[in-house]
C-alpha cells in the first residue's frame, strides 16, 4: 500500500504495523516552522520527496528549507510539544577557511 493511500485508509481497517506507519506519516505531514526564516513546511517538503517515495527513517533523510535554503535536521524532542511530535533544527554552517 502506498503511503498516500495509507493516510486515507480508516484506522480500524488496518493491521497494527500499518496503524503505526499511518501515525508516523500523519506526524510527518504536520508543518513546522524553519528556525531560520519562519517558513512552515512539512517533512516531505523539506526532504523534497513525494510522500509515496519515502521508505526510510525521517532522521536519516537530508532536508532543507524551501524558502531560505538552509539545511535542516528533523528532530524528535525529548518532551512532546504538541506540534506533531517533531521540530526542525538548523544544521550548523561550517566556517570557511
N, C-alpha and C positions, 0 to 999 in steps of 0.2 A: 504494500500500500504506500502510495506517495505521501510525503509529509503534508502537502496541501489537502489531500483527501482525509488524512488523519485528523486534521484540525476541524473539519466539518462533520465528522462522524460522532454520533451520540455516544457519550461515555459508557453507558450501560451495555452497548453493543460491542465493547472492546475487551480482549483478554487483558490480564494485569500488566504485562510488559508494554502493550500498546497504550494503555492508560498512562503509564509513566512517560512514554515518548510524547504523548499528547500534552501532558503537563509541561514538559520541558519546552516543547515548541511554543506553547502559549506564553511561557515566560519570555522566550527569546523574541517574540514579536512585540513585546512591550517596548515602547520608545523611552529612552533615557537621554538626558542632555549631555552633550560633549562638554567636558570641564574646561575646555579652552575657549569655545565660542558660544556655547549655549544652544546649539542646534540639536533638536531632538531627532534621534534615529534609533531604529531597532538593530538587533544583532545582524540580520541578513543584509540590511542596507550598509552597515559598517564593514561587513566582510565582502561586500559587493558580489554576493552569490544569490541565486534563486533558492527559495525555501526547499524546493524539491531536489536540489543538488547537494544539500548539506547532509553528511553522513557521520561526521566525527564529533569530537568534543569541542564545545564553544571556546574553551580556554586555549586550544591548540591552533586556532584559526587567526591569521593576521587580519587586523581591522584598521580602519581609518575613518575620520570624519569626512562626510561627503561635502561639507561646506568649507571648512578651513584646511582640510587635507592633513591634519595632524594624525600621527599614528596613535591608535587607541588600543587598550587592552581590556578585554572582557573580564570582569572581576565579580565574584560572589562574595559579599562581605560576611564577616563573622556573625553580625547581627542583622536580621531581616529588617529592611527599611520600608517595605510596602510598595516598592516600585518594580514589581516583577521578580524581586529577589536578587537582582544583579545591578551593576553600575559600570560606567566607563571610567577608566583611569588613563591618564596620559602616559605614553611610552616616553621615557626620558630622552631628550635630544643629546646626542653625543657632541661634545665640543670639537671644533675643528682645530687641527694643529697649526 
